[in-house]
Amino acid sequence: YTDVINLIQELLEACINAEHFYGEEMEKVKMKLEENKLREQSARQLSEQSKKAMEAMSKQMEEAQDAYKKAMDSLPSGWEMIGMD
């Protein structure tokens, strides 16, 4: 009977040690999951900011092209400069 009690005690100690070890591993996994979630959120925000910046730059470029075209169209031609047109 004593052997059974000792065996059960050893089994209990092994279970407690395993619980402690796996508890630490589980905490590490939870931390990594949280870290990955934050990285994903940060990457998503950066992507949105980049998209907005590209849209703004595209709009500015179109406005600059329109202004350039208007300026070029308003320049007098050679005949207009000498008053022959």
C-alpha positions as CSV (number, residue, x, y, z in Angstrom):
1,Y,0.0,0.0,0.0
2,T,2.9,2.4,0.7
3,D,4.3,1.8,-2.7
4,V,1.0,2.9,-4.3
5,I,0.9,6.1,-2.2
6,N,4.5,6.9,-3.2
7,L,3.7,6.3,-6.8
8,I,0.6,8.5,-6.6
9,Q,2.8,11.2,-4.8
10,E,5.4,11.0,-7.6
11,L,2.6,11.2,-10.2
12,L,1.2,14.3,-8.5
13,E,4.6,16.0,-8.4
14,A,5.1,15.2,-12.1
15,C,1.7,16.7,-12.9
16,I,2.4,19.8,-10.8
17,N,5.7,20.3,-12.6
18,A,4.2,19.8,-16.0
19,E,1.4,22.3,-15.2
20,H,4.0,24.9,-14.2
21,F,6.1,24.2,-17.3
22,Y,3.1,24.2,-19.7
23,G,1.7,27.3,-17.9
24,E,4.8,29.2,-18.7
25,E,4.7,28.0,-22.3
26,M,1.1,29.0,-22.6
27,E,1.9,32.5,-21.3
28,K,4.7,32.8,-23.9
29,V,2.3,31.7,-26.7
30,K,-0.3,34.3,-25.4
31,M,2.3,37.0,-25.5
32,K,3.4,36.1,-29.0
33,L,-0.2,36.1,-30.2
34,E,-0.8,39.5,-28.7
35,E,2.5,40.8,-30.2
36,N,1.4,39.5,-33.6
37,K,-2.0,41.1,-33.3
38,L,-0.3,44.4,-32.5
39,R,2.0,44.1,-35.5
40,E,-0.9,43.2,-37.8
41,Q,-2.8,46.3,-36.6
42,S,0.2,48.5,-37.0
43,A,0.8,47.1,-40.5
44,R,-2.9,47.7,-41.4
45,Q,-2.6,51.4,-40.2
46,L,0.5,52.0,-42.1
47,S,-1.1,50.5,-45.2
48,E,-4.1,52.8,-44.9
49,Q,-1.8,55.8,-44.3
50,S,0.2,54.9,-47.4
51,K,-2.9,54.6,-49.5
52,K,-4.2,58.0,-48.3
53,A,-0.8,59.6,-49.1
54,M,-0.7,58.0,-52.5
55,E,-4.2,59.3,-53.2
56,A,-3.3,62.8,-52.0
57,M,-0.1,62.8,-54.2
58,S,-2.1,61.6,-57.2
59,K,-4.6,64.4,-56.7
60,Q,-1.8,67.0,-56.4
61,M,-0.1,65.7,-59.5
62,E,-3.3,66.0,-61.5
63,E,-3.8,69.5,-60.2
64,A,-0.2,70.4,-61.1
65,Q,-0.7,68.9,-64.6
66,D,-3.9,70.9,-65.1
67,A,-2.2,74.1,-64.0
68,Y,0.7,73.4,-66.3
69,K,-1.6,72.8,-69.2
70,K,-3.5,76.0,-68.5
71,A,-0.3,77.9,-68.3
72,M,1.0,76.4,-71.6
73,D,-2.3,77.2,-73.3
74,S,-2.3,80.8,-72.1
75,L,1.2,81.4,-73.6
76,P,0.9,83.4,-76.9
77,S,2.1,81.7,-80.0
78,G,4.8,83.2,-82.3
79,W,2.3,85.1,-84.5
80,E,0.3,86.3,-81.5
81,M,3.5,87.8,-79.9
82,I,4.1,90.0,-82.9
83,G,0.5,90.9,-83.3
84,M,-0.1,89.2,-86.6
85,D,-2.9,86.9,-85.6
